[in-house]
Amino acid sequence: MQALRNTAMANYLGLCGLTLPVGKDKAGMPVGLQLLKGPWQEGRLLAIGQAVERCLGFGPEILGSCP
């Protein structure tokens, strides 16, 4: 239940969400940035996500390759 606590409110409100990797914490675990948009706004949210990726970098660049 702890893992779902951050997304539950968006689900109740009918929002769409997208999570992007933005780095790693001190333990080497991935850290994500969650973006939310109103209902039926998936296309706009994906465009925003792509713009964020262009600024911050892409998943493999940020997190590295899988062990």
PyMOL Python script that loads the backbone (N, CA, C, O; Angstrom):
from pymol import cmd

cmd.read_pdbstr("""\
ATOM      1  N   MET A   1       0.812  -1.200   0.000  1.00  0.00           N
ATOM      2  CA  MET A   1       0.000   0.000   0.000  1.00  0.00           C
ATOM      3  C   MET A   1       0.857   1.266   0.000  1.00  0.00           C
ATOM      4  O   MET A   1       0.451   2.289  -0.551  1.00  0.00           O
ATOM      5  N   GLN A   2       2.031   1.201   0.610  1.00  0.00           N
ATOM      6  CA  GLN A   2       2.903   2.375   0.637  1.00  0.00           C
ATOM      7  C   GLN A   2       3.318   2.785  -0.769  1.00  0.00           C
ATOM      8  O   GLN A   2       3.431   3.975  -1.061  1.00  0.00           O
ATOM      9  N   ALA A   3       3.543   1.809  -1.640  1.00  0.00           N
ATOM     10  CA  ALA A   3       3.978   2.119  -3.002  1.00  0.00           C
ATOM     11  C   ALA A   3       2.890   2.835  -3.801  1.00  0.00           C
ATOM     12  O   ALA A   3       3.198   3.567  -4.741  1.00  0.00           O
ATOM     13  N   LEU A   4       1.641   2.636  -3.445  1.00  0.00           N
ATOM     14  CA  LEU A   4       0.524   3.220  -4.192  1.00  0.00           C
ATOM     15  C   LEU A   4       0.008   4.526  -3.601  1.00  0.00           C
ATOM     16  O   LEU A   4      -0.871   5.163  -4.182  1.00  0.00           O
ATOM     17  N   ARG A   5       0.543   4.933  -2.452  1.00  0.00           N
ATOM     18  CA  ARG A   5      -0.020   6.103  -1.769  1.00  0.00           C
ATOM     19  C   ARG A   5       0.087   7.384  -2.595  1.00  0.00           C
ATOM     20  O   ARG A   5      -0.775   8.256  -2.478  1.00  0.00           O
ATOM     21  N   ASN A   6       1.118   7.520  -3.425  1.00  0.00           N
ATOM     22  CA  ASN A   6       1.297   8.748  -4.197  1.00  0.00           C
ATOM     23  C   ASN A   6       0.400   8.811  -5.430  1.00  0.00           C
ATOM     24  O   ASN A   6       0.118   9.899  -5.933  1.00  0.00           O
ATOM     25  N   THR A   7      -0.043   7.679  -5.913  1.00  0.00           N
ATOM     26  CA  THR A   7      -0.867   7.664  -7.125  1.00  0.00           C
ATOM     27  C   THR A   7      -2.362   7.529  -6.837  1.00  0.00           C
ATOM     28  O   THR A   7      -3.184   7.793  -7.715  1.00  0.00           O
ATOM     29  N   ALA A   8      -2.719   7.129  -5.638  1.00  0.00           N
ATOM     30  CA  ALA A   8      -4.123   6.850  -5.323  1.00  0.00           C
ATOM     31  C   ALA A   8      -5.015   8.072  -5.522  1.00  0.00           C
ATOM     32  O   ALA A   8      -6.106   7.944  -6.077  1.00  0.00           O
ATOM     33  N   MET A   9      -4.584   9.234  -5.090  1.00  0.00           N
ATOM     34  CA  MET A   9      -5.422  10.423  -5.202  1.00  0.00           C
ATOM     35  C   MET A   9      -5.708  10.761  -6.663  1.00  0.00           C
ATOM     36  O   MET A   9      -6.835  11.123  -7.003  1.00  0.00           O
ATOM     37  N   ALA A  10      -4.710  10.649  -7.522  1.00  0.00           N
ATOM     38  CA  ALA A  10      -4.922  10.903  -8.949  1.00  0.00           C
ATOM     39  C   ALA A  10      -5.923   9.913  -9.526  1.00  0.00           C
ATOM     40  O   ALA A  10      -6.758  10.286 -10.350  1.00  0.00           O
ATOM     41  N   ASN A  11      -5.846   8.662  -9.105  1.00  0.00           N
ATOM     42  CA  ASN A  11      -6.786   7.657  -9.584  1.00  0.00           C
ATOM     43  C   ASN A  11      -8.214   7.998  -9.169  1.00  0.00           C
ATOM     44  O   ASN A  11      -9.141   7.878  -9.970  1.00  0.00           O
ATOM     45  N   TYR A  12      -8.388   8.415  -7.945  1.00  0.00           N
ATOM     46  CA  TYR A  12      -9.722   8.781  -7.458  1.00  0.00           C
ATOM     47  C   TYR A  12     -10.301   9.957  -8.236  1.00  0.00           C
ATOM     48  O   TYR A  12     -11.510  10.025  -8.460  1.00  0.00           O
ATOM     49  N   LEU A  13      -9.443  10.876  -8.646  1.00  0.00           N
ATOM     50  CA  LEU A  13      -9.895  12.069  -9.363  1.00  0.00           C
ATOM     51  C   LEU A  13     -10.010  11.867 -10.871  1.00  0.00           C
ATOM     52  O   LEU A  13     -10.437  12.773 -11.587  1.00  0.00           O
ATOM     53  N   GLY A  14      -9.634  10.683 -11.360  1.00  0.00           N
ATOM     54  CA  GLY A  14      -9.738  10.385 -12.784  1.00  0.00           C
ATOM     55  C   GLY A  14      -8.672  11.062 -13.622  1.00  0.00           C
ATOM     56  O   GLY A  14      -8.866  11.253 -14.823  1.00  0.00           O
ATOM     57  N   LEU A  15      -7.553  11.428 -13.023  1.00  0.00           N
ATOM     58  CA  LEU A  15      -6.470  12.081 -13.748  1.00  0.00           C
ATOM     59  C   LEU A  15      -5.620  11.053 -14.479  1.00  0.00           C
ATOM     60  O   LEU A  15      -5.597   9.881 -14.104  1.00  0.00           O
ATOM     61  N   CYS A  16      -4.928  11.487 -15.513  1.00  0.00           N
ATOM     62  CA  CYS A  16      -3.965  10.605 -16.161  1.00  0.00           C
ATOM     63  C   CYS A  16      -2.575  11.004 -15.669  1.00  0.00           C
ATOM     64  O   CYS A  16      -2.334  12.168 -15.351  1.00  0.00           O
ATOM     65  N   GLY A  17      -1.681  10.051 -15.608  1.00  0.00           N
ATOM     66  CA  GLY A  17      -0.362  10.310 -15.061  1.00  0.00           C
ATOM     67  C   GLY A  17       0.738   9.663 -15.876  1.00  0.00           C
ATOM     68  O   GLY A  17       0.517   8.722 -16.638  1.00  0.00           O
ATOM     69  N   LEU A  18       1.928  10.201 -15.689  1.00  0.00           N
ATOM     70  CA  LEU A  18       3.120   9.720 -16.380  1.00  0.00           C
ATOM     71  C   LEU A  18       4.276   9.877 -15.405  1.00  0.00           C
ATOM     72  O   LEU A  18       4.415  10.922 -14.768  1.00  0.00           O
ATOM     73  N   THR A  19       5.104   8.850 -15.284  1.00  0.00           N
ATOM     74  CA  THR A  19       6.272   8.933 -14.417  1.00  0.00           C
ATOM     75  C   THR A  19       7.528   8.798 -15.265  1.00  0.00           C
ATOM     76  O   THR A  19       7.649   7.886 -16.082  1.00  0.00           O
ATOM     77  N   LEU A  20       8.456   9.719 -15.058  1.00  0.00           N
ATOM     78  CA  LEU A  20       9.714   9.745 -15.800  1.00  0.00           C
ATOM     79  C   LEU A  20      10.878   9.551 -14.839  1.00  0.00           C
ATOM     80  O   LEU A  20      10.854  10.092 -13.734  1.00  0.00           O
ATOM     81  N   PRO A  21      11.896   8.789 -15.235  1.00  0.00           N
ATOM     82  CA  PRO A  21      13.079   8.665 -14.375  1.00  0.00           C
ATOM     83  C   PRO A  21      13.872   9.971 -14.394  1.00  0.00           C
ATOM     84  O   PRO A  21      14.085  10.567 -15.450  1.00  0.00           O
ATOM     85  N   VAL A  22      14.303  10.405 -13.210  1.00  0.00           N
ATOM     86  CA  VAL A  22      15.058  11.660 -13.133  1.00  0.00           C
ATOM     87  C   VAL A  22      16.399  11.503 -12.426  1.00  0.00           C
ATOM     88  O   VAL A  22      17.170  12.461 -12.363  1.00  0.00           O
ATOM     89  N   GLY A  23      16.696  10.329 -11.898  1.00  0.00           N
ATOM     90  CA  GLY A  23      17.972  10.132 -11.228  1.00  0.00           C
ATOM     91  C   GLY A  23      17.927   8.930 -10.310  1.00  0.00           C
ATOM     92  O   GLY A  23      17.032   8.088 -10.391  1.00  0.00           O
ATOM     93  N   LYS A  24      18.920   8.873  -9.432  1.00  0.00           N
ATOM     94  CA  LYS A  24      19.017   7.808  -8.440  1.00  0.00           C
ATOM     95  C   LYS A  24      19.256   8.437  -7.075  1.00  0.00           C
ATOM     96  O   LYS A  24      19.853   9.507  -6.962  1.00  0.00           O
ATOM     97  N   ASP A  25      18.777   7.749  -6.041  1.00  0.00           N
ATOM     98  CA  ASP A  25      19.021   8.226  -4.689  1.00  0.00           C
ATOM     99  C   ASP A  25      20.376   7.728  -4.188  1.00  0.00           C
ATOM    100  O   ASP A  25      21.119   7.098  -4.941  1.00  0.00           O
ATOM    101  N   LYS A  26      20.699   8.002  -2.942  1.00  0.00           N
ATOM    102  CA  LYS A  26      22.007   7.623  -2.392  1.00  0.00           C
ATOM    103  C   LYS A  26      22.227   6.116  -2.382  1.00  0.00           C
ATOM    104  O   LYS A  26      23.365   5.648  -2.423  1.00  0.00           O
ATOM    105  N   ALA A  27      21.132   5.359  -2.328  1.00  0.00           N
ATOM    106  CA  ALA A  27      21.223   3.898  -2.330  1.00  0.00           C
ATOM    107  C   ALA A  27      21.270   3.326  -3.741  1.00  0.00           C
ATOM    108  O   ALA A  27      21.344   2.109  -3.911  1.00  0.00           O
ATOM    109  N   GLY A  28      21.227   4.186  -4.754  1.00  0.00           N
ATOM    110  CA  GLY A  28      21.261   3.724  -6.133  1.00  0.00           C
ATOM    111  C   GLY A  28      19.909   3.318  -6.692  1.00  0.00           C
ATOM    112  O   GLY A  28      19.827   2.738  -7.775  1.00  0.00           O
ATOM    113  N   MET A  29      18.849   3.623  -5.954  1.00  0.00           N
ATOM    114  CA  MET A  29      17.496   3.289  -6.413  1.00  0.00           C
ATOM    115  C   MET A  29      16.975   4.394  -7.325  1.00  0.00           C
ATOM    116  O   MET A  29      17.254   5.569  -7.089  1.00  0.00           O
ATOM    117  N   PRO A  30      16.222   4.033  -8.364  1.00  0.00           N
ATOM    118  CA  PRO A  30      15.707   5.047  -9.294  1.00  0.00           C
ATOM    119  C   PRO A  30      14.693   5.981  -8.626  1.00  0.00           C
ATOM    120  O   PRO A  30      13.908   5.567  -7.772  1.00  0.00           O
ATOM    121  N   VAL A  31      14.732   7.234  -9.035  1.00  0.00           N
ATOM    122  CA  VAL A  31      13.804   8.249  -8.550  1.00  0.00           C
ATOM    123  C   VAL A  31      13.017   8.747  -9.762  1.00  0.00           C
ATOM    124  O   VAL A  31      13.586   8.997 -10.825  1.00  0.00           O
ATOM    125  N   GLY A  32      11.713   8.886  -9.588  1.00  0.00           N
ATOM    126  CA  GLY A  32      10.871   9.313 -10.698  1.00  0.00           C
ATOM    127  C   GLY A  32      10.159  10.622 -10.427  1.00  0.00           C
ATOM    128  O   GLY A  32       9.948  11.011  -9.278  1.00  0.00           O
ATOM    129  N   LEU A  33       9.798  11.286 -11.494  1.00  0.00           N
ATOM    130  CA  LEU A  33       9.001  12.509 -11.448  1.00  0.00           C
ATOM    131  C   LEU A  33       7.637  12.171 -12.022  1.00  0.00           C
ATOM    132  O   LEU A  33       7.535  11.746 -13.173  1.00  0.00           O
ATOM    133  N   GLN A  34       6.593  12.354 -11.235  1.00  0.00           N
ATOM    134  CA  GLN A  34       5.254  12.046 -11.704  1.00  0.00           C
ATOM    135  C   GLN A  34       4.581  13.320 -12.203  1.00  0.00           C
ATOM    136  O   GLN A  34       4.530  14.330 -11.501  1.00  0.00           O
ATOM    137  N   LEU A  35       4.071  13.253 -13.419  1.00  0.00           N
ATOM    138  CA  LEU A  35       3.329  14.365 -14.018  1.00  0.00           C
ATOM    139  C   LEU A  35       1.868  13.952 -14.115  1.00  0.00           C
ATOM    140  O   LEU A  35       1.562  12.819 -14.486  1.00  0.00           O
ATOM    141  N   LEU A  36       0.974  14.859 -13.784  1.00  0.00           N
ATOM    142  CA  LEU A  36      -0.460  14.586 -13.834  1.00  0.00           C
ATOM    143  C   LEU A  36      -1.146  15.609 -14.731  1.00  0.00           C
ATOM    144  O   LEU A  36      -0.728  16.763 -14.821  1.00  0.00           O
ATOM    145  N   LYS A  37      -2.200  15.162 -15.385  1.00  0.00           N
ATOM    146  CA  LYS A  37      -2.992  16.032 -16.259  1.00  0.00           C
ATOM    147  C   LYS A  37      -4.452  15.630 -16.079  1.00  0.00           C
ATOM    148  O   LYS A  37      -4.741  14.552 -15.559  1.00  0.00           O
ATOM    149  N   GLY A  38      -5.341  16.462 -16.493  1.00  0.00           N
ATOM    150  CA  GLY A  38      -6.770  16.206 -16.338  1.00  0.00           C
ATOM    151  C   GLY A  38      -7.254  14.996 -17.122  1.00  0.00           C
ATOM    152  O   GLY A  38      -6.517  14.434 -17.932  1.00  0.00           O
ATOM    153  N   PRO A  39      -8.484  14.604 -16.877  1.00  0.00           N
ATOM    154  CA  PRO A  39      -9.050  13.463 -17.598  1.00  0.00           C
ATOM    155  C   PRO A  39      -9.002  13.659 -19.109  1.00  0.00           C
ATOM    156  O   PRO A  39      -9.243  14.756 -19.613  1.00  0.00           O
ATOM    157  N   TRP A  40      -8.694  12.600 -19.809  1.00  0.00           N
ATOM    158  CA  TRP A  40      -8.672  12.568 -21.277  1.00  0.00           C
ATOM    159  C   TRP A  40      -7.610  13.496 -21.872  1.00  0.00           C
ATOM    160  O   TRP A  40      -7.769  13.966 -22.999  1.00  0.00           O
ATOM    161  N   GLN A  41      -6.554  13.761 -21.146  1.00  0.00           N
ATOM    162  CA  GLN A  41      -5.481  14.642 -21.606  1.00  0.00           C
ATOM    163  C   GLN A  41      -4.190  13.877 -21.872  1.00  0.00           C
ATOM    164  O   GLN A  41      -3.101  14.442 -21.774  1.00  0.00           O
ATOM    165  N   GLU A  42      -4.307  12.596 -22.208  1.00  0.00           N
ATOM    166  CA  GLU A  42      -3.128  11.756 -22.395  1.00  0.00           C
ATOM    167  C   GLU A  42      -2.184  12.292 -23.468  1.00  0.00           C
ATOM    168  O   GLU A  42      -0.969  12.303 -23.270  1.00  0.00           O
ATOM    169  N   GLY A  43      -2.725  12.735 -24.594  1.00  0.00           N
ATOM    170  CA  GLY A  43      -1.885  13.251 -25.675  1.00  0.00           C
ATOM    171  C   GLY A  43      -1.066  14.444 -25.238  1.00  0.00           C
ATOM    172  O   GLY A  43       0.130  14.516 -25.520  1.00  0.00           O
ATOM    173  N   ARG A  44      -1.693  15.373 -24.557  1.00  0.00           N
ATOM    174  CA  ARG A  44      -0.984  16.563 -24.063  1.00  0.00           C
ATOM    175  C   ARG A  44       0.052  16.171 -23.013  1.00  0.00           C
ATOM    176  O   ARG A  44       1.157  16.714 -22.998  1.00  0.00           O
ATOM    177  N   LEU A  45      -0.299  15.234 -22.139  1.00  0.00           N
ATOM    178  CA  LEU A  45       0.630  14.783 -21.104  1.00  0.00           C
ATOM    179  C   LEU A  45       1.868  14.130 -21.719  1.00  0.00           C
ATOM    180  O   LEU A  45       2.983  14.361 -21.251  1.00  0.00           O
ATOM    181  N   LEU A  46       1.687  13.329 -22.747  1.00  0.00           N
ATOM    182  CA  LEU A  46       2.828  12.706 -23.417  1.00  0.00           C
ATOM    183  C   LEU A  46       3.724  13.752 -24.075  1.00  0.00           C
ATOM    184  O   LEU A  46       4.947  13.618 -24.064  1.00  0.00           O
ATOM    185  N   ALA A  47       3.118  14.793 -24.647  1.00  0.00           N
ATOM    186  CA  ALA A  47       3.916  15.873 -25.239  1.00  0.00           C
ATOM    187  C   ALA A  47       4.725  16.600 -24.167  1.00  0.00           C
ATOM    188  O   ALA A  47       5.889  16.934 -24.386  1.00  0.00           O
ATOM    189  N   ILE A  48       4.116  16.842 -23.018  1.00  0.00           N
ATOM    190  CA  ILE A  48       4.826  17.468 -21.908  1.00  0.00           C
ATOM    191  C   ILE A  48       5.952  16.560 -21.435  1.00  0.00           C
ATOM    192  O   ILE A  48       7.057  17.028 -21.158  1.00  0.00           O
ATOM    193  N   GLY A  49       5.677  15.267 -21.341  1.00  0.00           N
ATOM    194  CA  GLY A  49       6.699  14.301 -20.934  1.00  0.00           C
ATOM    195  C   GLY A  49       7.885  14.293 -21.877  1.00  0.00           C
ATOM    196  O   GLY A  49       9.029  14.205 -21.433  1.00  0.00           O
ATOM    197  N   GLN A  50       7.627  14.382 -23.165  1.00  0.00           N
ATOM    198  CA  GLN A  50       8.721  14.425 -24.136  1.00  0.00           C
ATOM    199  C   GLN A  50       9.550  15.698 -23.968  1.00  0.00           C
ATOM    200  O   GLN A  50      10.774  15.662 -24.093  1.00  0.00           O
ATOM    201  N   ALA A  51       8.896  16.807 -23.688  1.00  0.00           N
ATOM    202  CA  ALA A  51       9.621  18.063 -23.470  1.00  0.00           C
ATOM    203  C   ALA A  51      10.496  17.968 -22.218  1.00  0.00           C
ATOM    204  O   ALA A  51      11.628  18.451 -22.214  1.00  0.00           O
ATOM    205  N   VAL A  52       9.981  17.352 -21.170  1.00  0.00           N
ATOM    206  CA  VAL A  52      10.764  17.170 -19.945  1.00  0.00           C
ATOM    207  C   VAL A  52      11.970  16.272 -20.224  1.00  0.00           C
ATOM    208  O   VAL A  52      13.077  16.555 -19.766  1.00  0.00           O
ATOM    209  N   GLU A  53      11.753  15.194 -20.974  1.00  0.00           N
ATOM    210  CA  GLU A  53      12.867  14.305 -21.324  1.00  0.00           C
ATOM    211  C   GLU A  53      13.946  15.032 -22.114  1.00  0.00           C
ATOM    212  O   GLU A  53      15.134  14.800 -21.890  1.00  0.00           O
ATOM    213  N   ARG A  54      13.560  15.890 -23.017  1.00  0.00           N
ATOM    214  CA  ARG A  54      14.551  16.645 -23.790  1.00  0.00           C
ATOM    215  C   ARG A  54      15.400  17.529 -22.877  1.00  0.00           C
ATOM    216  O   ARG A  54      16.580  17.751 -23.150  1.00  0.00           O
ATOM    217  N   CYS A  55      14.811  18.029 -21.807  1.00  0.00           N
ATOM    218  CA  CYS A  55      15.547  18.889 -20.867  1.00  0.00           C
ATOM    219  C   CYS A  55      16.391  18.081 -19.884  1.00  0.00           C
ATOM    220  O   CYS A  55      17.549  18.420 -19.637  1.00  0.00           O
ATOM    221  N   LEU A  56      15.819  17.012 -19.321  1.00  0.00           N
ATOM    222  CA  LEU A  56      16.492  16.263 -18.258  1.00  0.00           C
ATOM    223  C   LEU A  56      17.315  15.082 -18.755  1.00  0.00           C
ATOM    224  O   LEU A  56      18.226  14.624 -18.065  1.00  0.00           O
ATOM    225  N   GLY A  57      17.002  14.590 -19.940  1.00  0.00           N
ATOM    226  CA  GLY A  57      17.655  13.393 -20.454  1.00  0.00           C
ATOM    227  C   GLY A  57      16.673  12.232 -20.506  1.00  0.00           C
ATOM    228  O   GLY A  57      15.560  12.315 -19.987  1.00  0.00           O
ATOM    229  N   PHE A  58      17.101  11.161 -21.133  1.00  0.00           N
ATOM    230  CA  PHE A  58      16.240   9.995 -21.324  1.00  0.00           C
ATOM    231  C   PHE A  58      16.611   8.897 -20.325  1.00  0.00           C
ATOM    232  O   PHE A  58      17.726   8.874 -19.803  1.00  0.00           O
ATOM    233  N   GLY A  59      15.680   7.999 -20.068  1.00  0.00           N
ATOM    234  CA  GLY A  59      15.834   6.944 -19.063  1.00  0.00           C
ATOM    235  C   GLY A  59      17.182   6.256 -19.056  1.00  0.00           C
ATOM    236  O   GLY A  59      17.854   6.272 -18.025  1.00  0.00           O
ATOM    237  N   PRO A  60      17.617   5.648 -20.161  1.00  0.00           N
ATOM    238  CA  PRO A  60      18.910   4.945 -20.155  1.00  0.00           C
ATOM    239  C   PRO A  60      20.100   5.879 -19.878  1.00  0.00           C
ATOM    240  O   PRO A  60      21.086   5.460 -19.271  1.00  0.00           O
ATOM    241  N   GLU A  61      20.011   7.122 -20.315  1.00  0.00           N
ATOM    242  CA  GLU A  61      21.083   8.075 -20.042  1.00  0.00           C
ATOM    243  C   GLU A  61      21.151   8.407 -18.556  1.00  0.00           C
ATOM    244  O   GLU A  61      22.238   8.558 -17.997  1.00  0.00           O
ATOM    245  N   ILE A  62      19.990   8.519 -17.921  1.00  0.00           N
ATOM    246  CA  ILE A  62      19.904   8.898 -16.515  1.00  0.00           C
ATOM    247  C   ILE A  62      20.228   7.726 -15.590  1.00  0.00           C
ATOM    248  O   ILE A  62      20.998   7.870 -14.640  1.00  0.00           O
ATOM    249  N   LEU A  63      19.640   6.571 -15.872  1.00  0.00           N
ATOM    250  CA  LEU A  63      19.741   5.426 -14.977  1.00  0.00           C
ATOM    251  C   LEU A  63      20.868   4.460 -15.331  1.00  0.00           C
ATOM    252  O   LEU A  63      21.288   3.660 -14.494  1.00  0.00           O
ATOM    253  N   GLY A  64      21.350   4.532 -16.553  1.00  0.00           N
ATOM    254  CA  GLY A  64      22.375   3.572 -16.983  1.00  0.00           C
ATOM    255  C   GLY A  64      21.715   2.281 -17.448  1.00  0.00           C
ATOM    256  O   GLY A  64      20.490   2.166 -17.483  1.00  0.00           O
ATOM    257  N   SER A  65      22.541   1.328 -17.800  1.00  0.00           N
ATOM    258  CA  SER A  65      22.012   0.051 -18.288  1.00  0.00           C
ATOM    259  C   SER A  65      21.634  -0.854 -17.116  1.00  0.00           C
ATOM    260  O   SER A  65      22.093  -0.663 -15.990  1.00  0.00           O
ATOM    261  N   CYS A  66      20.796  -1.833 -17.405  1.00  0.00           N
ATOM    262  CA  CYS A  66      20.374  -2.792 -16.382  1.00  0.00           C
ATOM    263  C   CYS A  66      21.556  -3.663 -15.968  1.00  0.00           C
ATOM    264  O   CYS A  66      22.401  -4.007 -16.794  1.00  0.00           O
ATOM    265  N   PRO A  67      21.611  -4.018 -14.684  1.00  0.00           N
ATOM    266  CA  PRO A  67      22.726  -4.876 -14.222  1.00  0.00           C
ATOM    267  C   PRO A  67      22.641  -6.273 -14.799  1.00  0.00           C
ATOM    268  O   PRO A  67      23.495  -7.112 -14.512  1.00  0.00           O
TER     269      PRO A  67
END
""", "prot")
cmd.dss("prot")
cmd.show_as("cartoon", "prot")
cmd.util.cbc("prot")
cmd.orient("prot")
